[in-house]
Amino acid sequence: AYHVDQDTALQTLLKVLSVVPRTEVLEQTPNYIHAISKSRIFKFVDDVEFYFPANESVIHVRSASRVGESDLGVNRRRVEQIRLALRDLNI
């Protein structure tokens, strides 16, 4: 959940993503962001998606590895770091 207008939340999320290591935004619309993150050693690619539904002050998140059966919790930790960063920025 966020406590500002949708555009401010989206722009703040983009700023947060710009400092997440090895992460690049591929697509952005007024209510959607698709980014990829690459692992440090093997350069595995993870998709990270954020959706801002109309008339709701929440961000839906999906983060998934493109290969393998387990990422050893990397996606969960990344999303949690992003959530904490947004909270620290009072979003």
N, C-alpha and C positions, 0 to 999 in steps of 0.2 A: 504494500500500500504506500501511496505517497500523499503529501499534504500541500502540494502546490498545483498550479495549472499544468495540463498535460505537456505543453510545449516546453516549459521550464524543466519538467522531469526528464523529458526526452533529451534535451540539450545537455543537461547535467550528466545523464547516463553516457552520452557520447564523449564528454570530457573525461569521465572515469575510464571508459574503455580505451581512450587514447594513451593512458599510462599503464594499462595492464600489459605486462611483458608478452611479446610475441603475438599480439592480438591486432587484427586488422578488420575494420568495418567494410563489408562488401556491398551492402544494400541498406538504404535508408529511405523510409517514407514517413509521412506525418504520424503514423501509428505503429511502425514496425522497424526493427533493426536486425540485420543479419550480420554476424561477425564470425571470424574464424580465429582460433588460437592454435598455435603449433607447440608441440612439446619441445623441451629444451634439447634433449639428446637425439632422439630418433626422428624428430620433426613430424610426428603424427599430427593430423589435423582434426580438431574438434570444432563442430558447428555450435554456435551460441546464438539463440534467437530471443528477441524481446518483443512482445506484442502489447500495445496499449489499447484496450477495448474502449470504444466510445461510451461516454457517460459513466465510466467507472474509474476510480482513482487507484487502480492496481496495475502492476506490470506482470504479465505472464511470461515465464522464462522456460526455455528448453535448451539444454546443453547436452550434446551427445558426441561420443567418439565415432569417427567414420569407420574405424577398423578395430578388430579385437572384441573380446567378450568383457574385458574389464579394464578400466583405466586407473584402478587402485585409488579411486576417490578424487582424482584430479578435477573433474568437472564440478563435483559438489563443492570442493574447496574454492574453486575459482568463483562460482556463483555466490558463495557465502562472502567472499572478500568484496565482491561488487556490491552486494546488499549492505554490508557494513559501511562501505565507503559512501553510499547514498544516504544511509542513516546519519553518518557523521556530518554530512553536508546539509542536514535537516530537510531532506527530501521525503 
